[in-house]
Amino acid sequence: MKTLLVTGGAGFIGSAVVRRLVGEGYRVINLDKLTYAGNLASLRDVEGASNYRFVQADIADTDQVIGLLAEEQVDGIMHLAAESHVDRSIDGPAAFVETNVVGTFRLLNAALSHWRTLDDEAKANFRFHHVSTDEVFGDLPFDSGIFTEETPYAPSSPYSASKASSDHFVRAWHETYGLPVVLSNCSNNYGPYHFPEKLIPLIILNALEGKSLPVYGKGENVRDWLFVDDHARALELVLTKGRVGESYNVGGRAERTNLQVVEAICDLLDERRPLNDVKRRDLISFVPDRPGHDRRYAIDASKISAELGWEPKQTFESGLAATIDWFLANDWWWEPIRSGCYAGARLGTVR
């Protein structure tokens, strides 16, 4: 594959993927609608590269996508464009259905139309890679269980339901029409350029500013954490080396309770930039839990390890330290967000 279309390439994970693929020498076409979480500033390191092109467009605009695929003679699609914040899906599920379900359906149709125009060799080499989440599998007990590629789907939130639906559409387009697809389901990502509505960047910035650090419930909910650059490396492998029709779970082997995550951020920031009159753990405030909050997610990443040779390079400790150091050094990126479109207000309280 030489030319790749990345949807949602101005988002958090998407921008990490674009930066990696451009650096690896692919020609990368970044298609992004630039909703609130899309940020071209995340791509300033590659914006002048000769093998990079940005196109502002909607994945649901089938005609424009078909035209772009033909114009650029695209060899593969990595589909990351999505509404992704659970709390926002509670407040407004319609946008998640429109983007994650209808948008994916229309993108699949565009990809299928393009794929059918290719010669036999190009058809065999083409891939549609759908990037999804471990949240489609639902809830695990605190003390047992792990998500494998065979775990039945049991989504709990409007967000995870929309992603589960899109996963099924992708598999159906493979089984019914022969479109060569691969899928991946990842655990919670963190790292540089992370929009500060999610737990880790929100807590980093609140703690940096000496503000209250909200933790849902008792902070006992468990997530498996994956450094975003490790994920981007895994996605390249799935796209280029994964078996057609297969799905791959991608996890960081780093389960932590939400409270453990927040406390670790507090301690690292106290070391790096102490507050004069308070330890940051004293800023932790327990707030009413999120509706339908899954207890625990845990990923079994043995398949991608055995078949594609992928392992995470960052531990949770090294990745979190690197993330905090990046936020401390790059207020040019996050300060306009905090003072503009999102100042950290809680979302998703509707029952």
C-alpha positions, 0 to 999 in steps of 0.5 A, a space after each residue: 500500500 502506498 496511498 492511504 485515506 485516514 478518516 478523522 485524522 485531525 482527532 486524537 488517535 487519528 492525528 497520531 496515526 497520520 503523523 506515524 504514517 507520514 513519517 513512514 513514507 506513505 502518502 496520507 490523505 486526511 479526511 476530517 469534518 473538523 467537528 469540535 474535537 478535530 484540531 489541525 494544530 495536532 498535525 503541524 509537524 506534518 502539514 508541510 510534508 509532500 506526502 500529506 494532504 488534508 481534505 475537509 469533508 464529511 464521511 457521509 458525503 458519498 460522492 465526494 469520498 468516491 471522487 477523492 478515492 479515485 483522484 488519489 488512487 487510494 490503496 487502503 482506508 483507515 476509518 477513525 472518524 467517530 463521535 467518541 465521548 460517552 458523556 456526550 452520547 448520553 446528552 445527545 445520542 443522535 450525533 453518534 448514530 449519524 456519524 458512527 452508524 450512518 457515516 460508516 455505512 456511507 463510507 463503506 458504500 464509497 469504499 465498495 464502489 471504488 474497490 470494484 473499479 480496481 484491477 485484480 491485483 489492486 483489489 486483492 491488496 486493498 484494505 478497509 480498516 475499521 477502528 473500534 473500541 473495547 466498549 462494544 463488549 460491555 461490562 466485566 466483573 471487577 475480579 475476573 474476565 477479559 475481552 477476546 475477539 470472540 467476546 459477545 457484544 453487549 454495549 451499555 452506552 449510546 456511544 458503544 451501541 453506535 460503534 457496535 453497529 458500525 462494526 457489524 456493518 463492516 463485517 456485513 460488507 465483507 461477507 455480502 459484497 467481498 470488501 476486504 476488511 480488517 477490524 480492531 478494538 482498542 482499550 482507553 487511549 491516552 497521550 499528547 494532543 488528547 482533547 481535554 474532555 477525557 479523564 487523563 487530560 481533564 485531570 492533568 489540566 485541572 490539577 495544573 490549575 489547582 482546580 477540583 479533580 472530579 472522580 465518578 462514584 468511588 473511583 473504582 471503575 477499571 480501564 486498560 490504558 494504551 499509549 496512543 503512539 503504541 496504538 498507532 503502531 498497532 493500527 499500521 500493522 493491522 492495516 498492512 499485515 492483518 488477515 482479511 475479515 479478522 478483528 484484533 484487540 489492542 490493549 496496553 496490559 495496564 489496568 488501573 482504577 480511575 482513582 489510581 489514575 487520578 492519584 498518579 497524575 497528582 503525584 507526578 504533577 506535585 513532583 514537577 510543578 508543586 502548588 504552594 499550599 496544597 497536595 493535589 490529592 486533596 483536590 480530588 472530589 467524588 461526584 455522582 456516577 455516570 449513568 450506565 457506567 461499566 465497571 471494568 474493561 480488560 483486553 486480551 491482546 495475545 492475538 495481535 502479539 502472536 500474529 503481528 508481533 505487536 507489543 506496547 513499548 510504553 508502560 503506564 508509568 512511562 506513558 503517563 509521565 511522558 503525557 504530563 511532560 507534553 502537556 506542561 510543555 505545550 500550552 500553545 495547543 491546549 490553552 485555546 481549547 480550555 479558554 474557548 470551546 471546552 473549559 472542562 464542564 461535566 457532561 452526561 448527567 441526564 438519566 
